[in-house]
Amino acid sequence: MFIGESVIRHRRINAGTDEWNVPAYAWTTQPLTCLGFAPGGSEEPTRVGVASVANRAAIYFDGAVDVVATDRLEVRGVVWEVDGDPQTWHSPFTGRASTVVYLKYVRKDAPDAV
C-alpha cells in the first residue's frame, strides 16, 4: 500500500463568449493523487530590473492520468505549469505503466532597486 500525495488539476475550459463575442474562459479543478513529487533544480535567469527564480519538478502518477500540457497542477500549495506533454513509461521489471509530468514555476519578485 502506498500513501499518495494530493494534487489539484486546474484546467482552462471554454466558457462561451462575452458580450462582445470574444471567447471567455474559466478554470475547473479536479483532485488527483500522485505517487510522488520530486522537486528539481532552480535557476535565476538574468534580466535587468527583474528578480526571478525558475523552478522545475517532476510528479509521478500510477498508470495513465488525465493531464495535458495546458493544465496547471497545484502541489503543496504552489500552482505549477505543466511543462510539455505528460510521458508514459513502463517498468522494465514489472511492465506496469506510469506517467511522469514535468512542471515549471517561475517566481517573479519585485523589480530590483539598482
Sine and cosine of phi, psi and omega as CSV:
sin_phi,cos_phi,sin_psi,cos_psi,sin_omega,cos_omega
0.00,0.00,0.69,-0.72,0.03,-1.00
-0.91,-0.41,0.42,-0.91,0.08,-1.00
-0.96,-0.30,0.94,-0.34,-0.03,-1.00
-0.99,0.16,0.03,-1.00,0.02,-1.00
-0.88,-0.47,0.65,-0.76,-0.02,-1.00
-0.96,0.26,0.67,-0.74,0.01,-1.00
-0.70,-0.71,0.57,-0.82,0.10,-1.00
-0.89,-0.46,0.84,-0.54,0.05,-1.00
-1.00,0.04,0.77,-0.64,0.09,-1.00
-0.94,-0.34,0.83,-0.55,-0.02,-1.00
-0.80,-0.59,0.76,-0.65,0.04,-1.00
-0.99,0.12,0.78,-0.62,0.00,-1.00
-0.83,-0.56,0.39,-0.92,0.06,-1.00
-0.97,0.25,0.84,-0.54,-0.03,-1.00
-0.95,-0.31,0.39,0.92,0.01,-1.00
0.98,-0.18,-0.57,-0.82,0.01,-1.00
-0.74,-0.67,0.36,-0.93,0.04,-1.00
-1.00,0.02,-0.17,-0.99,-0.07,-1.00
-0.92,0.38,-0.26,0.97,0.06,-1.00
-0.98,-0.20,0.24,0.97,0.02,-1.00
0.91,0.42,0.48,0.88,0.06,-1.00
-1.00,-0.10,0.71,-0.71,-0.01,-1.00
-0.81,0.58,0.69,-0.72,0.04,-1.00
-0.91,-0.41,0.57,-0.82,-0.05,-1.00
-0.81,-0.59,0.40,-0.92,0.06,-1.00
-0.66,-0.75,0.32,-0.95,0.03,-1.00
-0.96,-0.29,0.72,-0.70,0.12,-0.99
-0.94,-0.34,0.37,-0.93,0.03,-1.00
-0.81,-0.59,0.51,-0.86,0.01,-1.00
-0.56,-0.83,0.84,-0.55,0.05,-1.00
-0.95,0.30,0.63,-0.78,0.06,-1.00
-0.74,-0.68,0.26,-0.97,0.10,-0.99
-0.81,-0.59,0.80,-0.61,0.00,-1.00
-0.96,-0.27,0.31,-0.95,0.07,-1.00
-0.98,0.19,-0.58,0.82,-0.04,-1.00
-0.20,-0.98,0.46,-0.89,0.04,-1.00
-0.85,-0.52,0.82,-0.57,-0.05,-1.00
-0.87,-0.49,0.98,-0.18,0.06,-1.00
-0.87,0.50,0.63,-0.77,0.01,-1.00
-0.96,-0.28,-0.41,-0.91,-0.02,-1.00
-0.99,0.13,0.13,-0.99,0.06,-1.00
-0.80,-0.60,0.42,-0.91,0.12,-0.99
-0.63,-0.78,0.41,-0.91,0.00,-1.00
-0.90,-0.43,1.00,-0.02,0.00,-1.00
-0.87,0.50,0.62,-0.78,-0.02,-1.00
-1.00,-0.05,0.92,-0.40,0.10,-0.99
-0.68,-0.74,0.74,-0.68,-0.03,-1.00
-0.89,0.46,0.80,-0.59,0.09,-1.00
0.99,0.13,0.01,1.00,-0.02,-1.00
-0.76,-0.66,0.79,-0.62,0.09,-1.00
-0.98,-0.20,0.89,-0.46,-0.01,-1.00
-0.62,-0.78,0.38,-0.93,0.07,-1.00
-0.74,-0.68,0.81,-0.58,0.04,-1.00
-0.99,-0.16,0.85,-0.52,-0.02,-1.00
-0.93,-0.36,0.51,-0.86,0.04,-1.00
-0.77,-0.64,0.44,-0.90,0.02,-1.00
-0.39,-0.92,0.20,-0.98,0.11,-0.99
-0.75,-0.66,0.57,-0.82,0.03,-1.00
-0.76,-0.65,0.67,-0.74,-0.12,-0.99
-0.90,-0.43,0.71,-0.71,0.01,-1.00
-0.85,-0.53,0.49,-0.87,0.07,-1.00
-0.99,0.14,0.86,-0.51,0.01,-1.00
0.96,0.29,-0.32,-0.95,0.01,-1.00
-0.98,0.22,0.50,-0.87,0.00,-1.00
-0.65,-0.76,0.58,-0.81,-0.01,-1.00
-0.99,0.11,0.98,0.19,0.07,-1.00
-0.73,-0.69,0.71,-0.70,0.03,-1.00
-0.84,-0.55,0.20,-0.98,-0.12,-0.99
-0.88,0.47,-0.39,0.92,-0.02,-1.00
-1.00,-0.02,-0.02,1.00,0.01,-1.00
-0.98,0.22,0.21,-0.98,0.18,-0.98
-0.81,-0.59,0.57,-0.82,0.01,-1.00
-0.86,-0.51,0.77,-0.64,0.04,-1.00
-0.99,-0.13,0.89,-0.46,-0.04,-1.00
-0.77,-0.64,0.82,-0.58,0.03,-1.00
0.81,0.58,0.60,0.80,0.07,-1.00
1.00,0.09,-0.01,1.00,0.00,-1.00
-0.93,-0.37,0.73,-0.68,0.03,-1.00
-1.00,-0.06,0.89,-0.45,-0.02,-1.00
-0.97,-0.24,0.51,-0.86,0.14,-0.99
-1.00,0.02,0.63,-0.78,0.10,-0.99
-0.95,0.30,0.75,-0.66,-0.06,-1.00
-0.96,-0.27,1.00,-0.06,-0.02,-1.00
1.00,0.06,-0.12,-0.99,0.00,-1.00
-0.99,0.15,0.63,-0.77,0.12,-0.99
-0.85,0.53,0.55,-0.84,-0.06,-1.00
-0.89,-0.46,0.75,-0.66,0.06,-1.00
-0.99,-0.12,0.68,-0.73,0.03,-1.00
-0.68,-0.73,0.36,-0.93,-0.03,-1.00
-0.87,-0.49,0.71,-0.71,0.03,-1.00
-0.91,0.42,0.74,-0.67,0.05,-1.00
-0.95,0.31,-0.23,0.97,-0.04,-1.00
-1.00,-0.07,-0.62,0.79,-0.06,-1.00
-0.91,-0.42,-0.33,0.94,-0.08,-1.00
0.99,0.17,-0.02,1.00,-0.04,-1.00
-0.94,0.34,0.68,-0.74,-0.01,-1.00
-1.00,0.05,0.60,-0.80,0.10,-1.00
-0.62,-0.78,0.25,-0.97,0.00,-1.00
-0.81,-0.58,0.70,-0.71,0.11,-0.99
-0.91,-0.42,0.69,-0.72,0.03,-1.00
-0.85,-0.53,0.82,-0.57,0.04,-1.00
-1.00,0.00,0.62,-0.78,-0.10,-0.99
-0.81,-0.58,0.41,-0.91,0.11,-0.99
-0.64,-0.77,0.50,-0.87,0.00,-1.00
-0.51,-0.86,0.82,-0.57,0.02,-1.00
-0.92,-0.39,0.88,-0.47,0.04,-1.00
-1.00,-0.09,0.86,-0.51,0.01,-1.00
-0.94,-0.33,0.88,-0.47,0.02,-1.00
-1.00,-0.05,-0.01,-1.00,0.02,-1.00
-0.87,0.49,0.48,-0.88,0.03,-1.00
-0.83,0.56,0.57,-0.82,0.04,-1.00
-0.90,0.43,0.61,-0.79,0.07,-1.00
-1.00,-0.09,0.96,0.27,-0.05,-1.00
-0.97,-0.24,0.00,0.00,0.00,0.00
